[in-house]
Amino acid sequence: MVVVVADQIPDAVRGKMKLWFIELKPNVFVSGINDHVAKKVVNYLFSKSPFLSAMTLVISTSEAPGYKIFSLGKKKKKVVEISGLQLITNRLLWYK
């Protein structure tokens, strides 16, 4: 399974994505394509989307932990790797 969340996607790329994905809501796409095709789709999306797209992709894999996270552009949350496990950070706000 592949999940794509993007801030902005060029119209040409968005149209091509609708061949492989279901658009759950604007700029949130889901697909059940296999691992090999998913990697090709990731390469296509990253090569055709500008840095401003702020895109995050989560792909299910057969290897532990069962998913791989790819990201492009500047986002509020970033991907970090801890002991081989990819996680998405949440900025905590501390109030006095």
MITORZA-563637 format. One line per 5 residues: number of its first residue (from 0); for each residue x, y, z of C-alpha. Coordinates in Angstrom, 3 decimals. Example, Ala and Ser with C-alpha at 12.3 -4.5 7.8 and 13.67 -1.06 7.14 Angstrom:
2
0> 12.300 -4.500 7.800  13.670 -1.060 7.140
//
This chain:
96
0> 0.000 0.000 0.000  1.132 3.539 -0.721  -0.137 6.717 0.949  0.828 10.144 -0.434  0.141 13.408 1.402
5> 1.175 16.618 -0.349  0.671 20.339 0.135  0.674 21.138 -3.583  0.960 18.899 -6.630  1.242 20.132 -10.219
10> -1.925 19.400 -12.227  -0.087 17.144 -14.694  1.321 15.007 -11.863  -2.042 14.943 -10.075  -3.740 13.664 -13.242
15> -1.129 10.925 -13.654  -1.486 9.926 -9.993  -5.197 9.283 -10.507  -4.203 6.343 -12.717  -2.734 4.506 -9.705
20> -4.339 6.160 -6.676  -7.684 6.961 -5.097  -7.839 10.569 -3.906  -9.466 10.406 -0.455  -9.482 14.172 -0.054
25> -7.531 16.924 -1.804  -3.847 15.976 -1.983  -4.248 12.708 -0.020  -3.817 9.637 -2.219  -3.943 5.890 -1.438
30> -3.086 2.903 -3.624  -2.562 -0.839 -3.277  0.278 -1.164 -5.793  3.108 -3.627 -5.118  6.612 -2.753 -3.835
35> 8.319 -2.697 -7.236  5.747 -0.384 -8.841  5.632 1.761 -5.681  9.356 2.543 -5.960  8.885 3.592 -9.588
40> 5.961 5.820 -8.586  8.058 7.438 -5.830  10.844 8.175 -8.319  8.317 9.628 -10.778  6.670 11.838 -8.143
45> 9.979 13.172 -6.847  11.344 13.861 -10.327  8.188 15.651 -11.556  7.156 17.536 -8.410  8.777 20.805 -7.378
50> 10.409 21.194 -3.973  7.400 23.302 -2.900  5.121 20.251 -3.086  6.046 19.295 0.501  5.193 15.659 -0.094
55> 5.280 12.686 2.300  4.945 9.114 1.042  4.474 6.019 3.184  4.993 2.692 1.422  4.315 -0.713 2.932
60> 7.222 -3.134 2.500  7.873 -6.775 3.218  10.901 -5.835 5.347  10.770 -4.783 8.990  9.201 -2.508 10.249
65> 6.745 -2.954 7.369  6.889 0.553 5.897  9.263 3.121 4.404  8.750 6.891 4.600  9.946 9.250 1.864
70> 9.626 13.019 1.993  10.211 15.991 -0.279  10.211 19.696 0.499  9.822 21.724 3.655  7.167 20.431 6.041
75> 6.053 21.210 9.574  6.858 17.631 10.628  10.019 15.845 9.606  11.072 12.229 9.318  13.731 11.006 11.753
80> 15.345 7.598 12.048  15.958 6.078 15.463  17.605 2.646 15.651  16.537 1.902 12.077  12.898 2.876 12.703
85> 11.510 5.847 10.773  9.273 8.151 12.782  7.550 11.468 12.092  8.332 14.144 14.640  5.752 16.348 16.277
90> 6.924 19.701 17.513  5.871 20.074 21.119  4.860 23.478 22.349  5.727 24.268 25.917  3.772 26.937 27.732
95> 4.830 28.586 30.967
//
